[in-house]
Amino acid sequence: MAEELFSEFRHQIEEMRLIPSGGGVFEVEVDGQLIFSKKKLERHAEEGEVVRLMKEAVQ
């Protein structure tokens, strides 16, 4: 997914950090705003969901 995000947004992002964690936590933030949380939603992201949310967040 990191590769997909970088490919899609490489001209718009200044920094992208991947922070390994345990317990099945997967969260995505844009400018400090949480846009997806597997833990909070209790489900995996659907195909294309995180990219769509990123597009909404950076517009």
MILO-417059 format. One record per residue: residue number from 0; z, y, x of N, C-alpha, C, O in turn; residue in one letter. Coordinates in steps of 0.2 Angstrom, whole numbers, plus 5000, padded with zeros to 4 digits. Layout:
MILO-417059
pos = NUM&n.Z = Z&n.Y = Y&n.X = X&ca.Z = Z&ca.Y = Y&ca.X = X&c.Z = Z&c.Y = Y&c.X = X&o.Z = Z&o.Y = Y&o.X = X&code = A
...
END
This chain:
MILO-417059
pos = 0&n.Z = 5000&n.Y = 4994&n.X = 5004&ca.Z = 5000&ca.Y = 5000&ca.X = 5000&c.Z = 5000&c.Y = 5006&c.X = 5004&o.Z = 4997&o.Y = 5011&o.X = 5003&code = M
pos = 1&n.Z = 5003&n.Y = 5006&n.X = 5010&ca.Z = 5004&ca.Y = 5012&ca.X = 5014&c.Z = 4997&c.Y = 5014&c.X = 5017&o.Z = 4995&o.Y = 5020&o.X = 5017&code = A
pos = 2&n.Z = 4993&n.Y = 5009&n.X = 5018&ca.Z = 4986&ca.Y = 5010&ca.X = 5020&c.Z = 4982&c.Y = 5013&c.X = 5015&o.Z = 4978&o.Y = 5018&o.X = 5016&code = E
pos = 3&n.Z = 4983&n.Y = 5011&n.X = 5009&ca.Z = 4979&ca.Y = 5013&ca.X = 5003&c.Z = 4981&c.Y = 5021&c.X = 5002&o.Z = 4977&o.Y = 5025&o.X = 5001&code = E
pos = 4&n.Z = 4987&n.Y = 5022&n.X = 5002&ca.Z = 4990&ca.Y = 5029&ca.X = 5001&c.Z = 4987&c.Y = 5034&c.X = 5007&o.Z = 4985&o.Y = 5039&o.X = 5006&code = L
pos = 5&n.Z = 4987&n.Y = 5031&n.X = 5013&ca.Z = 4985&ca.Y = 5035&ca.X = 5019&c.Z = 4977&c.Y = 5037&c.X = 5018&o.Z = 4975&o.Y = 5042&o.X = 5019&code = F
pos = 6&n.Z = 4974&n.Y = 5031&n.X = 5016&ca.Z = 4967&ca.Y = 5032&ca.X = 5015&c.Z = 4965&c.Y = 5037&c.X = 5010&o.Z = 4960&o.Y = 5041&o.X = 5011&code = S
pos = 7&n.Z = 4969&n.Y = 5037&n.X = 5004&ca.Z = 4967&ca.Y = 5041&ca.X = 4999&c.Z = 4969&c.Y = 5049&c.X = 5000&o.Z = 4966&o.Y = 5053&o.X = 4998&code = E
pos = 8&n.Z = 4975&n.Y = 5050&n.X = 5004&ca.Z = 4978&ca.Y = 5056&ca.X = 5004&c.Z = 4978&c.Y = 5059&c.X = 5011&o.Z = 4982&o.Y = 5064&o.X = 5013&code = F
pos = 9&n.Z = 4974&n.Y = 5056&n.X = 5016&ca.Z = 4975&ca.Y = 5058&ca.X = 5023&c.Z = 4974&c.Y = 5065&c.X = 5024&o.Z = 4976&o.Y = 5068&o.X = 5029&code = R
pos = 10&n.Z = 4970&n.Y = 5068&n.X = 5020&ca.Z = 4968&ca.Y = 5076&ca.X = 5021&c.Z = 4973&c.Y = 5080&c.X = 5018&o.Z = 4973&o.Y = 5086&o.X = 5019&code = H
pos = 11&n.Z = 4978&n.Y = 5077&n.X = 5014&ca.Z = 4983&ca.Y = 5081&ca.X = 5010&c.Z = 4990&c.Y = 5081&c.X = 5013&o.Z = 4994&o.Y = 5085&o.X = 5011&code = Q
pos = 12&n.Z = 4991&n.Y = 5075&n.X = 5016&ca.Z = 4998&ca.Y = 5074&ca.X = 5018&c.Z = 4999&c.Y = 5076&c.X = 5026&o.Z = 4995&o.Y = 5075&o.X = 5030&code = I
pos = 13&n.Z = 5005&n.Y = 5079&n.X = 5027&ca.Z = 5007&ca.Y = 5081&ca.X = 5034&c.Z = 5011&c.Y = 5075&c.X = 5037&o.Z = 5011&o.Y = 5074&o.X = 5043&code = E
pos = 14&n.Z = 5015&n.Y = 5071&n.X = 5033&ca.Z = 5019&ca.Y = 5066&ca.X = 5035&c.Z = 5020&c.Y = 5061&c.X = 5030&o.Z = 5020&o.Y = 5062&o.X = 5024&code = E
pos = 15&n.Z = 5020&n.Y = 5055&n.X = 5033&ca.Z = 5021&ca.Y = 5049&ca.X = 5028&c.Z = 5026&c.Y = 5044&c.X = 5032&o.Z = 5025&o.Y = 5042&o.X = 5038&code = M
pos = 16&n.Z = 5032&n.Y = 5043&n.X = 5029&ca.Z = 5037&ca.Y = 5039&ca.X = 5033&c.Z = 5038&c.Y = 5032&c.X = 5029&o.Z = 5038&o.Y = 5032&o.X = 5023&code = R
pos = 17&n.Z = 5038&n.Y = 5027&n.X = 5032&ca.Z = 5040&ca.Y = 5020&ca.X = 5029&c.Z = 5047&c.Y = 5019&c.X = 5032&o.Z = 5048&o.Y = 5018&o.X = 5038&code = L
pos = 18&n.Z = 5051&n.Y = 5017&n.X = 5027&ca.Z = 5058&ca.Y = 5016&ca.X = 5029&c.Z = 5060&c.Y = 5009&c.X = 5027&o.Z = 5061&o.Y = 5008&o.X = 5021&code = I
pos = 19&n.Z = 5060&n.Y = 5004&n.X = 5031&ca.Z = 5062&ca.Y = 4997&ca.X = 5029&c.Z = 5069&c.Y = 4997&c.X = 5026&o.Z = 5074&o.Y = 5000&o.X = 5028&code = P
pos = 20&n.Z = 5070&n.Y = 4993&n.X = 5021&ca.Z = 5076&ca.Y = 4992&ca.X = 5018&c.Z = 5076&c.Y = 4985&c.X = 5015&o.Z = 5071&o.Y = 4981&o.X = 5015&code = S
pos = 21&n.Z = 5082&n.Y = 4983&n.X = 5012&ca.Z = 5083&ca.Y = 4976&ca.X = 5010&c.Z = 5084&c.Y = 4977&c.X = 5002&o.Z = 5085&o.Y = 4982&o.X = 4999&code = G
pos = 22&n.Z = 5085&n.Y = 4971&n.X = 4999&ca.Z = 5087&ca.Y = 4970&ca.X = 4992&c.Z = 5081&c.Y = 4972&c.X = 4987&o.Z = 5083&o.Y = 4973&o.X = 4981&code = G
pos = 23&n.Z = 5075&n.Y = 4972&n.X = 4990&ca.Z = 5069&ca.Y = 4973&ca.X = 4985&c.Z = 5068&c.Y = 4980&c.X = 4983&o.Z = 5065&o.Y = 4982&o.X = 4978&code = G
pos = 24&n.Z = 5071&n.Y = 4985&n.X = 4987&ca.Z = 5071&ca.Y = 4992&ca.X = 4985&c.Z = 5064&c.Y = 4994&c.X = 4987&o.Z = 5062&o.Y = 4993&o.X = 4993&code = V
pos = 25&n.Z = 5060&n.Y = 4998&n.X = 4983&ca.Z = 5054&ca.Y = 5001&ca.X = 4985&c.Z = 5054&c.Y = 5007&c.X = 4981&o.Z = 5053&o.Y = 5008&o.X = 4975&code = F
pos = 26&n.Z = 5054&n.Y = 5013&n.X = 4985&ca.Z = 5054&ca.Y = 5020&ca.X = 4981&c.Z = 5049&c.Y = 5024&c.X = 4985&o.Z = 5048&o.Y = 5023&o.X = 4991&code = E
pos = 27&n.Z = 5046&n.Y = 5028&n.X = 4981&ca.Z = 5041&ca.Y = 5033&ca.X = 4984&c.Z = 5043&c.Y = 5040&c.X = 4982&o.Z = 5044&o.Y = 5041&o.X = 4976&code = V
pos = 28&n.Z = 5043&n.Y = 5044&n.X = 4987&ca.Z = 5045&ca.Y = 5051&ca.X = 4986&c.Z = 5039&c.Y = 5056&c.X = 4988&o.Z = 5036&o.Y = 5054&o.X = 4993&code = E
pos = 29&n.Z = 5038&n.Y = 5061&n.X = 4985&ca.Z = 5034&ca.Y = 5067&ca.X = 4987&c.Z = 5037&c.Y = 5073&c.X = 4987&o.Z = 5040&o.Y = 5075&o.X = 4982&code = V
pos = 30&n.Z = 5038&n.Y = 5076&n.X = 4993&ca.Z = 5042&ca.Y = 5082&ca.X = 4994&c.Z = 5049&c.Y = 5082&c.X = 4991&o.Z = 5051&o.Y = 5086&o.X = 4988&code = D
pos = 31&n.Z = 5052&n.Y = 5076&n.X = 4992&ca.Z = 5059&ca.Y = 5075&ca.X = 4990&c.Z = 5060&c.Y = 5073&c.X = 4983&o.Z = 5065&o.Y = 5072&o.X = 4980&code = G
pos = 32&n.Z = 5054&n.Y = 5073&n.X = 4979&ca.Z = 5055&ca.Y = 5071&ca.X = 4972&c.Z = 5053&c.Y = 5063&c.X = 4971&o.Z = 5047&o.Y = 5061&o.X = 4973&code = Q
pos = 33&n.Z = 5057&n.Y = 5060&n.X = 4968&ca.Z = 5056&ca.Y = 5052&ca.X = 4967&c.Z = 5051&c.Y = 5052&c.X = 4962&o.Z = 5051&o.Y = 5054&o.X = 4956&code = L
pos = 34&n.Z = 5045&n.Y = 5048&n.X = 4964&ca.Z = 5040&ca.Y = 5047&ca.X = 4959&c.Z = 5039&c.Y = 5040&c.X = 4957&o.Z = 5036&o.Y = 5039&o.X = 4951&code = I
pos = 35&n.Z = 5042&n.Y = 5035&n.X = 4960&ca.Z = 5042&ca.Y = 5028&ca.X = 4958&c.Z = 5048&c.Y = 5025&c.X = 4961&o.Z = 5049&o.Y = 5026&o.X = 4967&code = F
pos = 36&n.Z = 5051&n.Y = 5021&n.X = 4957&ca.Z = 5057&ca.Y = 5017&ca.X = 4960&c.Z = 5057&c.Y = 5010&c.X = 4957&o.Z = 5058&o.Y = 5009&o.X = 4951&code = S
pos = 37&n.Z = 5056&n.Y = 5005&n.X = 4961&ca.Z = 5056&ca.Y = 4998&ca.X = 4958&c.Z = 5063&c.Y = 4997&c.X = 4956&o.Z = 5063&o.Y = 4993&o.X = 4951&code = K
pos = 38&n.Z = 5068&n.Y = 4999&n.X = 4959&ca.Z = 5075&ca.Y = 4997&ca.X = 4957&c.Z = 5076&c.Y = 5001&c.X = 4950&o.Z = 5079&o.Y = 4997&o.X = 4946&code = K
pos = 39&n.Z = 5074&n.Y = 5007&n.X = 4949&ca.Z = 5076&ca.Y = 5010&ca.X = 4943&c.Z = 5072&c.Y = 5007&c.X = 4937&o.Z = 5075&o.Y = 5007&o.X = 4932&code = K
pos = 40&n.Z = 5066&n.Y = 5006&n.X = 4938&ca.Z = 5061&ca.Y = 5003&ca.X = 4933&c.Z = 5062&c.Y = 4996&c.X = 4932&o.Z = 5060&o.Y = 4993&o.X = 4927&code = L
pos = 41&n.Z = 5065&n.Y = 4992&n.X = 4937&ca.Z = 5066&ca.Y = 4985&ca.X = 4937&c.Z = 5059&c.Y = 4981&c.X = 4936&o.Z = 5059&o.Y = 4976&o.X = 4933&code = E
pos = 42&n.Z = 5054&n.Y = 4984&n.X = 4940&ca.Z = 5048&ca.Y = 4980&ca.X = 4940&c.Z = 5044&c.Y = 4983&c.X = 4946&o.Z = 5045&o.Y = 4988&o.X = 4949&code = R
pos = 43&n.Z = 5039&n.Y = 4979&n.X = 4948&ca.Z = 5034&ca.Y = 4981&ca.X = 4953&c.Z = 5030&c.Y = 4986&c.X = 4951&o.Z = 5028&o.Y = 4987&o.X = 4945&code = H
pos = 44&n.Z = 5027&n.Y = 4990&n.X = 4955&ca.Z = 5021&ca.Y = 4995&ca.X = 4953&c.Z = 5015&c.Y = 4991&c.X = 4951&o.Z = 5013&o.Y = 4986&o.X = 4954&code = A
pos = 45&n.Z = 5012&n.Y = 4993&n.X = 4946&ca.Z = 5006&ca.Y = 4990&ca.X = 4944&c.Z = 5000&c.Y = 4993&c.X = 4949&o.Z = 5001&o.Y = 4998&o.X = 4952&code = E
pos = 46&n.Z = 4995&n.Y = 4989&n.X = 4949&ca.Z = 4989&ca.Y = 4991&ca.X = 4954&c.Z = 4987&c.Y = 4998&c.X = 4952&o.Z = 4985&o.Y = 5000&o.X = 4946&code = E
pos = 47&n.Z = 4987&n.Y = 5002&n.X = 4957&ca.Z = 4985&ca.Y = 5009&ca.X = 4957&c.Z = 4990&c.Y = 5014&c.X = 4954&o.Z = 4989&o.Y = 5020&o.X = 4954&code = G
pos = 48&n.Z = 4996&n.Y = 5011&n.X = 4952&ca.Z = 5001&ca.Y = 5016&ca.X = 4949&c.Z = 5003&c.Y = 5021&c.X = 4954&o.Z = 5004&o.Y = 5027&o.X = 4952&code = E
pos = 49&n.Z = 5005&n.Y = 5019&n.X = 4960&ca.Z = 5008&ca.Y = 5023&ca.X = 4965&c.Z = 5003&c.Y = 5029&c.X = 4967&o.Z = 5005&o.Y = 5035&o.X = 4968&code = V
pos = 50&n.Z = 4997&n.Y = 5027&n.X = 4968&ca.Z = 4991&ca.Y = 5031&ca.X = 4969&c.Z = 4991&c.Y = 5037&c.X = 4964&o.Z = 4990&o.Y = 5043&o.X = 4965&code = V
pos = 51&n.Z = 4990&n.Y = 5034&n.X = 4958&ca.Z = 4990&ca.Y = 5039&ca.X = 4952&c.Z = 4996&c.Y = 5044&c.X = 4952&o.Z = 4995&o.Y = 5050&o.X = 4951&code = R
pos = 52&n.Z = 5002&n.Y = 5041&n.X = 4953&ca.Z = 5008&ca.Y = 5046&ca.X = 4953&c.Z = 5007&c.Y = 5051&c.X = 4958&o.Z = 5010&o.Y = 5056&o.X = 4958&code = L
pos = 53&n.Z = 5005&n.Y = 5048&n.X = 4964&ca.Z = 5004&ca.Y = 5053&ca.X = 4970&c.Z = 4999&c.Y = 5059&c.X = 4968&o.Z = 5001&o.Y = 5064&o.X = 4970&code = M
pos = 54&n.Z = 4994&n.Y = 5057&n.X = 4965&ca.Z = 4989&ca.Y = 5062&ca.X = 4963&c.Z = 4992&c.Y = 5067&c.X = 4959&o.Z = 4990&o.Y = 5073&o.X = 4959&code = K
pos = 55&n.Z = 4995&n.Y = 5065&n.X = 4954&ca.Z = 4999&ca.Y = 5069&ca.X = 4949&c.Z = 5004&c.Y = 5074&c.X = 4953&o.Z = 5004&o.Y = 5080&o.X = 4951&code = E
pos = 56&n.Z = 5007&n.Y = 5071&n.X = 4958&ca.Z = 5012&ca.Y = 5075&ca.X = 4961&c.Z = 5010&c.Y = 5080&c.X = 4966&o.Z = 5013&o.Y = 5085&o.X = 4967&code = A
pos = 57&n.Z = 5004&n.Y = 5079&n.X = 4969&ca.Z = 5001&ca.Y = 5084&ca.X = 4974&c.Z = 4996&c.Y = 5089&c.X = 4971&o.Z = 4994&o.Y = 5093&o.X = 4974&code = V
pos = 58&n.Z = 4995&n.Y = 5088&n.X = 4964&ca.Z = 4990&ca.Y = 5093&ca.X = 4961&c.Z = 4994&c.Y = 5099&c.X = 4959&o.Z = 4991&o.Y = 5104&o.X = 4956&code = Q
END
